[in-house]
Amino acid sequence: MRKNWMNATNKTLLLFFAAVLFAATPAMAKTVKVDIHCVEKDVEIDNKGTKFPAWTFGGTLPGPVVRVTEGDLVDFTLVNDEANGHSHSMDFHAAKVDVLEEFDVVKPGSKKNYKFEAKYPGVFMYHCGANNMAQHIAKGMYGIIIVDPKEGFTKNYPKPDREYVLVQSQYFPDSGDAMAIVDNVGSTGSLINGKIFHYDPLHGAGSARTLESKPGELVRIFFVNANVNEAAAFHPIGNVWARVYQNGNPKNVLYGMQTYNVAVSEADTFDIYSPADRVTHNAYVDHNMKAAHHGAITIMTNSDEADPKMGKGDNILPR
């Protein structure tokens, strides 16, 4: 009897320690293939259908979301389609490489492959670095790469109920004047994920979409300032950022922030909870009033009727 009890106890202990070790084991590094095509095409930059002659990664503003885990090897190929009229390149802010080699320009009809290890967790901008860099970014060649921490979720970096990507950028209608863009002359609007008042039916003519969550849920915002020249004072009207992760790194955490200044080309992660007992709305804005009044307002609707697919999977950047 005693022997059976000891055997059962030993098995329980072994299972317990195995579970602890398994839970503590970091995610295994892997190779992630990422292929992006440069596409020069007209895109709509507001909800009224205004067309803009853009240069894009993958045909959209911003380019596709790239998501990997800390320690992964990113096997990247940039393809500059033959139909394009300009050379382009790819500058991943998450990469440690040779700027004269990996970030070199790719002519139309050519492609370039390089690899880098995603060594640091966080959220990073990517963009075209071809000359004139300011013009290429203003034309639409920018996006986001999220590097999830290998440790996964923790007490200080809890699992969110929903995630959203918001990429802010300046709109220069005369995008052919490269030096005016460099000098910050001629910017007339602020784009959120490629459109003026993209998720704001209150101010954006033709907009019928907001971001959605249920009351009390933890929503995580991955925010990128892809402006050419201006910082963004990211603020939640009617709420407070519960946590701000500088550069998206879980080790760089600030608590209870009303507004956080995001520098040009910087990206940060923002956690927020709505009240759990009623329907509410928040507005995520650039508190630089020029930017807000020209497009940098995003409405979040917190309702029990929230679409269960919004802010999850492929819907973290609603098109």
Secondary structure per residue as TSV (DSSP state, phi and psi in degrees):
chain	resnum	aa	ss	phi	psi
A	1	M	-	360.0	-47.1
A	2	R	H	-62.5	-38.7
A	3	K	H	-64.6	-42.9
A	4	N	H	-63.4	-39.9
A	5	W	H	-63.7	-41.9
A	6	M	H	-65.3	-40.8
A	7	N	H	-62.5	-41.9
A	8	A	H	-65.4	-40.5
A	9	T	H	-64.8	-43.9
A	10	N	H	-61.5	-40.4
A	11	K	H	-64.0	-40.5
A	12	T	H	-63.1	-44.0
A	13	L	H	-63.3	-42.0
A	14	L	H	-62.4	-43.2
A	15	L	H	-63.9	-38.7
A	16	F	H	-63.1	-49.8
A	17	F	H	-67.1	-33.9
A	18	A	H	-63.9	-40.9
A	19	A	H	-65.1	-40.8
A	20	V	H	-63.4	-44.9
A	21	L	H	-64.9	-39.5
A	22	F	H	-65.0	-42.3
A	23	A	H	-65.7	-32.3
A	24	A	H	-84.3	-12.7
A	25	T	S	-69.5	124.6
A	26	P	-	-67.6	158.6
A	27	A	-	-60.0	138.5
A	28	M	-	-71.9	133.1
A	29	A	-	-67.0	148.5
A	30	K	-	-144.8	168.0
A	31	T	E	-95.8	127.5
A	32	V	E	-115.9	117.2
A	33	K	E	-84.4	129.3
A	34	V	E	-129.4	118.3
A	35	D	E	-117.1	126.4
A	36	I	E	-130.7	132.3
A	37	H	E	-98.0	136.7
A	38	C	E	-80.2	127.3
A	39	V	E	-131.2	120.7
A	40	E	E	-97.8	115.8
A	41	K	E	-158.8	162.3
A	42	D	E	-77.5	137.6
A	43	V	E	-130.4	159.4
A	44	E	E	-87.9	128.8
A	45	I	-	-111.3	9.3
A	46	D	S	-153.0	178.5
A	47	N	T	-85.0	3.0
A	48	K	T	-96.4	-6.3
A	49	G	-	93.2	14.4
A	50	T	-	-62.4	128.4
A	51	K	E	-93.9	147.4
A	52	F	E	-137.4	131.9
A	53	P	E	-77.0	90.4
A	54	A	E	-94.3	157.9
A	55	W	E	-112.5	127.3
A	56	T	E	-131.1	162.7
A	57	F	E	-100.8	109.7
A	58	G	T	81.4	6.6
A	59	G	T	88.7	5.9
A	60	T	B	-133.3	157.5
A	61	L	S	-114.1	121.3
A	62	P	S	-70.8	-178.4
A	63	G	-	-68.9	-179.9
A	64	P	-	-62.8	147.1
A	65	V	-	-71.8	125.6
A	66	V	E	-103.6	126.8
A	67	R	E	-133.5	124.4
A	68	V	E	-136.8	-178.5
A	69	T	E	-115.5	144.9
A	70	E	T	-47.0	129.5
A	71	G	T	96.5	-15.4
A	72	D	-	-66.4	151.5
A	73	L	E	-96.8	119.4
A	74	V	E	-91.4	116.7
A	75	D	E	-100.2	97.5
A	76	F	E	-107.5	137.8
A	77	T	E	-129.1	124.6
A	78	L	E	-102.0	126.0
A	79	V	E	-113.6	119.8
A	80	N	E	-98.1	104.7
A	81	D	-	-57.9	144.6
A	82	E	T	-61.1	-29.1
A	83	A	T	-73.4	-12.1
A	84	N	-	-73.3	158.4
A	85	G	S	-107.5	2.7
A	86	H	S	-139.9	154.3
A	87	S	-	-78.7	149.0
A	88	H	B	-140.4	169.8
A	89	S	-	-150.6	178.4
A	90	M	-	-134.7	121.3
A	91	D	E	-112.6	104.8
A	92	F	E	-89.3	118.9
A	93	H	T	-67.1	-14.4
A	94	A	T	-87.5	-2.1
A	95	A	-	-99.6	147.4
A	96	K	-	-114.7	100.2
A	97	V	S	-145.5	-170.7
A	98	D	-	-98.1	114.8
A	99	V	T	-61.8	-27.9
A	100	L	T	-82.2	-13.7
A	101	E	T	-107.6	-71.9
A	102	E	T	-63.4	-36.1
A	103	F	T	-92.3	13.5
A	104	D	-	-67.5	160.0
A	105	V	-	-73.9	154.0
A	106	V	B	-121.2	122.0
A	107	K	-	-77.5	158.3
A	108	P	T	-54.8	136.3
A	109	G	T	86.3	2.4
A	110	S	-	-119.8	172.0
A	111	K	E	-145.4	162.5
A	112	K	E	-140.1	135.1
A	113	N	E	-119.0	136.0
A	114	Y	E	-151.7	164.3
A	115	K	E	-125.2	146.9
A	116	F	E	-150.7	151.6
A	117	E	E	-89.4	132.5
A	118	A	-	-80.6	87.6
A	119	K	-	-81.6	-24.8
A	120	Y	S	-120.7	133.8
A	121	P	-	-72.5	152.8
A	122	G	E	145.9	-163.1
A	123	V	E	-128.5	131.3
A	124	F	E	-134.8	148.7
A	125	M	E	-81.9	149.9
A	126	Y	E	-126.4	154.2
A	127	H	E	-163.7	166.5
A	128	C	-	-76.2	138.9
A	129	G	-	-113.4	11.3
A	130	A	S	-70.9	154.3
A	131	N	S	-75.7	131.0
A	132	N	S	-87.6	120.4
A	133	M	H	-58.8	-42.5
A	134	A	H	-58.3	-41.4
A	135	Q	H	-67.0	-42.2
A	136	H	H	-63.2	-38.3
A	137	I	H	-69.6	-44.9
A	138	A	H	-62.9	-29.1
A	139	K	T	-73.8	-15.3
A	140	G	T	121.8	8.0
A	141	M	-	-91.7	80.4
A	142	Y	E	-155.9	162.7
A	143	G	E	-174.0	-163.5
A	144	I	E	-133.3	140.6
A	145	I	E	-123.2	123.6
A	146	I	E	-100.7	126.9
A	147	V	E	-112.5	101.2
A	148	D	E	-69.8	143.4
A	149	P	-	-66.4	140.9
A	150	K	T	-66.0	-23.3
A	151	E	T	-75.0	-12.9
A	152	G	-	78.5	-152.5
A	153	F	-	-84.2	146.1
A	154	T	-	-138.0	-179.6
A	155	K	S	-59.7	-40.6
A	156	N	S	-86.0	-10.0
A	157	Y	S	-137.1	70.6
A	158	P	-	-71.1	160.6
A	159	K	-	-70.0	125.6
A	160	P	-	-81.4	157.7
A	161	D	S	-78.6	-32.9
A	162	R	E	-145.8	154.7
A	163	E	E	-131.8	142.3
A	164	Y	E	-136.3	144.0
A	165	V	E	-102.0	128.4
A	166	L	E	-126.7	119.4
A	167	V	E	-116.3	118.5
A	168	Q	E	-100.4	140.4
A	169	S	E	-150.1	156.8
A	170	Q	E	-83.5	146.0
A	171	Y	E	-107.7	117.9
A	172	F	-	-111.7	103.1
A	173	P	S	-56.6	-39.2
A	174	D	-	-93.3	72.2
A	175	S	T	-76.8	-4.1
A	176	G	T	-79.1	-15.3
A	177	D	-	-93.0	88.9
A	178	A	H	-62.2	-42.6
A	179	M	H	-71.7	-30.3
A	180	A	H	-63.6	-38.1
A	181	I	H	-64.1	-44.5
A	182	V	H	-58.0	-40.9
A	183	D	T	-84.6	4.8
A	184	N	T	63.0	38.7
A	185	V	-	-109.7	128.0
A	186	G	S	100.4	4.6
A	187	S	-	-75.8	122.7
A	188	T	-	-118.1	-1.7
A	189	G	E	-157.2	165.6
A	190	S	E	-119.5	127.0
A	191	L	E	-98.1	136.7
A	192	I	E	-114.5	117.0
A	193	N	T	49.9	42.7
A	194	G	T	91.4	-2.8
A	195	K	E	-138.7	149.8
A	196	I	E	-74.2	128.7
A	197	F	T	49.7	48.2
A	198	H	T	-57.4	-46.7
A	199	Y	T	-118.5	51.1
A	200	D	-	-144.5	86.4
A	201	P	T	-66.1	-18.3
A	202	L	T	-71.3	-34.8
A	203	H	T	-117.0	-19.7
A	204	G	S	-99.7	112.2
A	205	A	T	-59.6	125.2
A	206	G	T	90.7	-9.1
A	207	S	-	-79.2	133.2
A	208	A	-	-127.8	14.4
A	209	R	-	-124.4	140.3
A	210	T	-	-126.9	167.4
A	211	L	E	-74.7	157.5
A	212	E	E	-135.5	144.5
A	213	S	E	-153.6	169.8
A	214	K	-	-94.3	151.8
A	215	P	T	-53.9	133.3
A	216	G	T	85.5	-6.7
A	217	E	-	-72.1	152.6
A	218	L	E	-86.5	118.3
A	219	V	E	-110.2	131.7
A	220	R	E	-111.4	125.3
A	221	I	E	-107.2	123.6
A	222	F	E	-95.8	109.4
A	223	F	E	-112.2	130.3
A	224	V	E	-120.2	129.6
A	225	N	E	-94.2	97.3
A	226	A	-	-97.8	17.3
A	227	N	-	-58.5	152.5
A	228	V	S	-75.8	-38.4
A	229	N	S	-133.9	-13.1
A	230	E	-	-121.7	135.0
A	231	A	-	-67.6	161.5
A	232	A	E	-123.4	126.1
A	233	A	E	-95.1	89.3
A	234	F	E	-79.5	121.6
A	235	H	E	-139.9	137.1
A	236	P	E	-97.8	105.4
A	237	I	E	-67.1	128.5
A	238	G	T	82.0	18.3
A	239	N	S	-164.7	-177.9
A	240	V	-	-136.3	139.4
A	241	W	E	-65.4	118.7
A	242	A	E	-65.6	-42.3
A	243	R	E	-144.5	141.8
A	244	V	E	-121.5	125.1
A	245	Y	E	-103.7	108.2
A	246	Q	G	-62.4	129.0
A	247	N	G	59.7	12.9
A	248	G	G	76.6	5.4
A	249	N	-	-83.7	124.1
A	250	P	T	-59.1	-18.7
A	251	K	T	-80.0	-15.6
A	252	N	S	-107.6	75.4
A	253	V	E	-113.4	135.9
A	254	L	E	-119.4	149.9
A	255	Y	E	-119.5	143.5
A	256	G	E	61.1	52.0
A	257	M	E	-98.8	131.7
A	258	Q	S	-80.3	-42.1
A	259	T	-	-145.1	141.5
A	260	Y	E	-131.4	128.3
A	261	N	E	-83.6	121.3
A	262	V	E	-107.7	115.4
A	263	A	-	-68.7	163.0
A	264	V	T	-57.7	130.1
A	265	S	T	76.7	0.3
A	266	E	-	-85.9	156.6
A	267	A	E	-137.8	140.2
A	268	D	E	-139.7	163.6
A	269	T	E	-115.3	136.2
A	270	F	E	-127.1	127.8
A	271	D	E	-104.2	140.3
A	272	I	E	-149.7	143.8
A	273	Y	E	-119.7	138.1
A	274	S	-	-92.6	162.4
A	275	P	-	-56.0	140.9
A	276	A	S	-86.6	-10.4
A	277	D	S	-104.9	2.2
A	278	R	S	-162.9	166.6
A	279	V	-	-73.3	133.2
A	280	T	E	-140.6	169.1
A	281	H	E	-132.5	142.8
A	282	N	E	-123.8	157.9
A	283	A	E	-125.8	120.4
A	284	Y	E	-92.8	117.8
A	285	V	E	-131.9	158.5
A	286	D	E	-86.0	113.1
A	287	H	S	-74.7	0.1
A	288	N	S	-70.5	109.7
A	289	M	H	-60.9	-31.3
A	290	K	H	-58.7	-45.1
A	291	A	H	-68.4	-43.9
A	292	A	H	-60.6	-47.8
A	293	H	H	-72.7	-10.7
A	294	H	T	-111.9	18.7
A	295	G	T	134.0	-14.7
A	296	A	-	-91.2	58.8
A	297	I	E	-130.0	130.0
A	298	T	E	-127.0	126.4
A	299	I	E	-94.1	133.2
A	300	M	E	-111.9	122.4
A	301	T	E	-99.3	120.3
A	302	N	E	-105.0	101.2
A	303	S	-	-144.4	151.9
A	304	D	T	-64.8	-16.6
A	305	E	T	-89.4	10.2
A	306	A	-	-57.5	138.5
A	307	D	-	-60.9	121.7
A	308	P	T	-64.5	-15.9
A	309	K	T	-91.0	-18.0
A	310	M	T	-70.3	135.7
A	311	G	T	76.5	21.1
A	312	K	S	-140.2	147.4
A	313	G	G	59.3	-126.1
A	314	D	G	-79.7	-1.9
A	315	N	G	-101.1	26.9
A	316	I	G	-82.9	-15.0
A	317	L	S	-126.9	89.4
A	318	P	-	-66.8	127.6
A	319	R	-	-90.1	360.0
